[in-house]
Amino acid sequence: MPARTRSRGFAFTPTVVVYLALAVLLVVGSVLVALRGGVLLDQAGLLNIFTRATALGLVAIGQTIVILAGSLDLSVAYLVGLTSLVAAETMAGQAGMIVPGVLLALAVAAVVGLVNGLVITVLRANAFIATLGVALVLRGYLEHNYTGPAGEVPRTFQHLGYDRVGPVPVAALLMLGIAAMCWWLLTRSRPGYHLYAVGGDLEVARLSGVRTRRTIVTAHVLCSVAAGLAGIYLASRLGSGAPYVGTDAGFDLESIAAVVLGGTLLAGGRGGVVGTIGGVFILATLDTVFDDLAVDPFFKDVVRGVVLVTAVALYARRTVRRQS
């Protein structure tokens, strides 16, 4: 009996596995880049990885929240573009309009999240269909009103996108700080417990007294606000708003991939933001390695798909083994 208890103590959780995979990827990537005469983990390489991880990390944090609640959000990519435009057009190059621009962008994001949550809970629409429908509405608005970048952020606001501490961008540190706050919310607060309960079994949570509708709506609002933060950050880097900055980066599917790589179940109720951050850095590192190796874009997508399918298969196999 003591031996069994000891082996359980050293069991590899999905979170541990994702960070082990990240460490292996960094080693293998460093070797491959070195063979071509480059250095992956020098200051420029680390800056590349952290910069790629920042916006995706913000979106993936929000995606983690809704997936844990048994939902998902396919509107985040268009919302990133929309909020970048709202922020940039409100600021209009004036430092005095930074705060109103940020607040208005976050308010727009929260309204979109509220709409997503209400459509799912009140109209009882499937989350995939509901958020896809909202995404199409946002796309229609962007296509009708914008043909390219618009607005302008003041130079002082661009410090958010470019200032760094050593090789680590300040925005990446802020993203990690938001991830830490999300971790606390999910693991140390009553709303977090309710989120896991709703994702684990909606009916049982309802019978236990959890306000399931409120929990799902709140999850979608938080998810959209996180996407709004990503849009604001990208506006600070680009110097203006860009309608398709989120869709060009594929933040809708990329964020879901990061969440799944991090060990969160798509069915909800199990996982967390710590694993998601590991998944984000795996994707960011892959992109950096591929760029350093000048890999064909098609091959990039193939490798990313293989990595995602392998991760899902391993987690599924582990879950079946535990249940048996």
Phi, psi and omega in degrees: 000315178300323181297320180295318179299321181294318182294326177294325181297331182258015180294143178277116175277162177305324179295317178296318181299318183293325179282329171296318178297321178297318179297316178298317180299319179297320180292309181297317179298320179298319179296313182297318180292322179296325179297337177261011175086013180249180177229122182283316189258033169277184185299319180294320180294316178296320178299318178300314182297312182294322180295316178296326185283339189294302182294314179298322179298317179299314180294319183292329176299313178295320179297325177300318182298313183288326179291322176299330179277004179085018181236192170197172184221113178264003182266357189296325184296313179290328179293324176301314178297316181298314182291329176296322179290317179300314181296312184292319181289327177289318180293319177050036177077006183255125181298328180291348181257010181297309182296311176301322180296316179295314182295320180293320178297318179291325178295317177299317179299316180297322179296317178297318177297321178298317178298314178304311183296320181290321178298321181287318186272319183277313179275353179057039177276149175299138184300322179299311182291318183298310183287331174294320177298316177296321178300319179294323176298314179296319179297317178300317179297315182294318181293327182284328189254346184224140174245356181182193181303150180212158180075177180206132176264145179295154182302324180297327181287337180290347174300327178301322183276339189237340179292148180212162174248102188066231179272001187256118178297145177301322180297326178293322177296321177295320178299317179293326176295320177294323177298320178296319177297319179295320177301316179297316180301317185284327189251348186232008183228157179298316177302325178294316178299320179296324180298313178296322181296316180295319179291327180289313179198106186300316184291317178297319178298317180297316180291339179274359177099004179283134176280090190295320180297314180299319182296316181292318179297315179300319179300318181289325176296315180296321178298314181292323177297321177298319176296323177297321176298321177297319178297319178296317179299316181293326175297323179292330179280320183278337183086356179201176175274148180226120187297332185243022181294330179280320181285325177298326179274353179064039186296336180295304182282327179297320181293320177296319178299318179296320179296316181293317177301328180283358174096006177280133180286134177296335178286344178095167173088351181212133180134198180175171187284336179296315177296322179301317179299322175298318177297321178299315182288333173296313180295319179294321179292318177303314180299318181294317178298315180299319179294319179295328180269359182054048182284144177300135182304323179298316181294326176305310182296324178298312182296316179298319178296318179297318179299316181294313181297319179298316180298314180298317181297318180294317179295319180296318180297319179296320180295317178297319180296320179294322181289330179273000000 
